[in-house]
Amino acid sequence: MSKQVQPRRLLEIEASAYARALRGSARKLNLVAQSIRGLPASRALSELTFSRRRIAIEVRKVLESAIANAENNHQLDVDRLYVKEATVGRAFVLERFHVRGRGRISPVQKYFANLLVVVHERTEQKAEAKPAADSDTADSTPNETKTETKARGKAKRDDGKSAGKTKPKAAAGKRKEKK
């Protein structure tokens, strides 16, 4: 008897790649993984290509593998892929010893880490984002342009009532001089 087939954990428009026992600590690997999270796949590849960290070479290989899995195994469009997840976890630690003076030793710990990269295909391009309402434009009329609103805001500040002037601080308690 064999194992039952596990259901697929990812969506149909996602693909992943996993690397075990990458030589380096999880903290250092996470710095590189953090730099590619949420980026389009092509931009993430170029980011890793020009990164100065040694572990970036291994992360790039894993990302390329995830992209290849998406294209060949799941027939996803490579141009619309982005890095959805880049998860880092600790693996094992090799314990070694360093010989020191006067017959002593010091422990040396060599860390390893695991990396999971999930790429996701965007279904549609992002729509034009509307500009966020500034505090100056919150009370503007619908037909007023941005420059008119800014000019009106400056006029408010010039009369000294809204933003420019502050109240003088209360005088500190006077000390009584001893005679």
Secondary structure, DSSP 8 states (H G I E B T S, - for coil): --------SS-TTEEEEEEEEEES-HHHHHHHHHHHTTSBHHHHHHHHHT---TTHHHHHHHHHHHHHHHHHTT---GGGEEEEEEEEEEEEEEEEEEE-GGG-EEEEEEEEEEEEEEEEE-SS----------TTTTT--TT--HHHHHHHHHHHHHTTSSSS---------------
